[in-house]
Amino acid sequence: MRKQFVRLFLSFVLVLAVVLGIQGIVVVASLQNQRTSWTESVFQEYLDTFTANLKAGLSSTPSSFFAIEQLLLVSADDRVSGLYLRNPDGTVAVAYGNTSSGNSLPIPRPRPSEGPMTTMHHDLPMAEEAIGDQGFTSSEMHSDVYVVKILQSGSVTSLMVSKQSERQKQTILLPPQVKANDIAGSLVIMYNNEVLGMVDVLTYTPFTYKNTGRLFKGLLYPFLWAMPFAFIIALLMAASVSRRSQRYTSGIQAALQHLSSGENGVELPSTKIDEQKVINASIQQLDENLLLNKVSRQAWLRSISHDLNTPVASMKLLLDGMSDGVFPVTEQMLRNLKRENDTLSDRIALVSLYANLQSPDTKATQSELDVASFIQQVFDAFSDEQKDRIYIDADDARLIADQKLLSYACKALLSNALQASEESVGWAIGENSMTFTNTGHLAEGIDFFEPWTKGDSSRGTAGSGLGLPIVKQVMRLHQGSAAIEEREGNVIVSLRW
């Protein structure tokens, strides 16, 4: 029971782990998707705000990147964590704010002096931490890049914003605190086809905000709490199922031991499981078959005793009479004695033949037979008077069979037919098929292929009752069939293989 419990427990744990794992993957993927959507939406709003501010001041916008720096800063709301402002060659000029995790944005060197900046209100402090150029590594841009182009022709100034194609993504220098995935988007600012500079926009994540973080964490916590409960549920389910299974197994074991001891009428454990109901039905059928076989064996023993005892009793009577002088020792008396001995020998031989045919070692070796020689072999077992009563139709005969076994079956059927009727007996041979016909009637409710059964008009004649059972076993070895029926006053036995 312990092994069964462990197997069931591990199976339930595996199923629960797979379910929880799938749900966890779905939640994590959903959170990642929400984070990506958040980042993209923040960047798009920043881009819209910046372009709106830029359009408002186009008439007075000079062609200096630092002149529009304040517009970049004031366009950022509290969801934008930091900005990296780069020179046209991609090197970092200045950084404002923090990374998405709240760390200060480092710069490779102090910002070169470009003159005094116009003071405007913004929430992003200038980064002051400087690290060496070797601290920055090249990374491929993963986020979208937009080109903000300022076109000025005379007194007319226009603004055009376009998204850069994927093939034109550039390589940028990033410090170890910033990953390429942290950048929500980048802007390339141009003035009359001249690149003034580039801006990398970093944003906070939904987890940065307490309420939003609680919401997302609240989605993850149930899965973490569900794991111990899942193990407990798996433990209880495994214990319950294994206990019921053990009770059922013990009941089946007791029933089979009852059957193996030779007893019948077993009690099977009740169950509501369809598969176990099938097992119960099979054992119940086995019980019934064993009971029928027991009754059949008892009938066989009685029949064998009766059939073998009859010639033995006759011989004993003759011998005792001859010994006491009641019967004279004459040639006729010796012939009678020999006839009884032959009858006893024939019945013993039939019983032995039937037992051998049922042996699992007996096999049918099939080959194409010479029909004429086969018929002659069968006829050798009958007298001339009996041969004259057999009508043969073998025009379409073609036989592939075990000649020895098939001859046993034909002799038994012809002998039964000759005993059952005083008229002619038909023997039709086709392609791996035979039909034996004699006049007579069949009794109802009798299995004629059971040993020591006599069901037609031969019931009043002498016989072993093993003819049709032997035929059935021969057809079984040939993977064929045997059938008997009454039709228009005739008893017909058909063989097919």
C-alpha positions, 0 to 999 in steps of 0.5 A: 500500500505504501508504494501505491500511495507514493505513486499516487501522491507523486502523480497528483503532485505532478498534475498540480505542479503542471497546472500551477506552472501553466497558470504561473507562466500565464500570470508572469507573461501577462505581467510582462505584457502589462509592463511592456504596454505600460512602458510603451504608453508612457513613452508615447505620451512623452513623445506626444507632449514633447512634440506638442511643446516643440510645435508651440515654440517652433518660431523661436527654436534655434538650431542648437540641441541644448536649446531644446533640452529644457523642452525635453525635461519639462515634457517628462511626467512622474512616470519618466524616470530618466533621460540620456542625452547623446551627442550625434556620435552616440556618446552620452552628453548628459543624463537626468534622473534615475534608472527604472529601479531608482539608481542614479544614471551615471555619465562617462565624463563631465558635461562640456560647457555649452553656456548658461541654460534657461531655467525651467521647472522640471523634476529630473535632477542632473546626474553627477556620478561619472564613470570611465568610458570603459564602464560603458558597453555597446548594446543594440537598441531594442526599443522603438526609435523616432526621428523628430525632424525640424525643417526651416525654410526661410521664415517657415518652420515645420515639424515631422515625426517618423518611426525609424524602421527596424533595419536602422536600429543603432548600437548605443553605449550603456552603463552596467546599471542600464539594460537595453530593455530598460529604455522605453524609446529613443528620439533622434532630433534633427534640424534641416537634415543635421542630427543635433542629438539623441535622447533615450527615455527611461520609465518607471515600471508598474511595480515602482508604485505601491498600489500598482505593485500590490495589485500585481503582487496580489496576483502572484501571492495566490500561486505561492500560497496555493503550492503548500495547499496543493501538496496537502490536497495531493496528500489527502487525495492519494491517501483516499484513493490508495485506501479505496484501491487497497480495499478493492485489491484485497477483495479481488485477491480474496475472491481469486484465492477462493476460486483457486481453492476450487470453491465457487460463488465468490463475493466481489467488492462493490465499486463505482469505477467503470474499469473495476466493474469490468474486472468484477464482471470478468471474475463473475464470468470466470466463476460461472465458467469454472462452475460449469466446467466442474459440473461438466467434469463430473458429468464426464467422469460419470460418462467415462465410467459408464462407457468404459464400464459397459464393455468391462462388465460384459467381458467380466460376465463372459469370462465368469460364465466361461470359468464357471462352465455356464458358457461353453468356450466356443468360437462364437463366445471368443468372438463376443469377448473380442468384440467387447475388448475392441469396443473398450479399446476403441473408447479408450483410444477416443478418450486419449485422442480427445485429450491429445487434441486439447493439449496446447502442444498439439498443432495442425500441420497443413499442406495441400492434400491429394483428395483421392488418396485422402478419401481412400484413407478415410474409407479404409476404416469402413466395411464394404457395406458401409462404403456403399451407403456413402455418396461422395461429391468431390467435383470441386474438392481442394483441401489444405489441411492436416491429413491425419487430423482431418481424417479423424474428423471425417471418420467420426462424422461418417461413423455417426451418420451411418449409425444414425440412419439406415439410408445413404449418407452424403459426403460433399467436399469443396474448397477447405469445406465439407458437408455430411448429411444423413436423415434424422432429427436433432433433440433441442437444448443440447450442445452436440459438441460437448463430450458424451452428448448424443442428440440425434436419432443415434441416442438409442444406438451405441456410441462414445459421444466423442465424435462431434467433440473431436471434430470441434477440436480438429476445426479449432486446430485448423482455425475453422468452425463446425456447425450442426443443424436439422434441415427438411428431415436431414441432419447436416454437419458443416465444416469450414476452415 
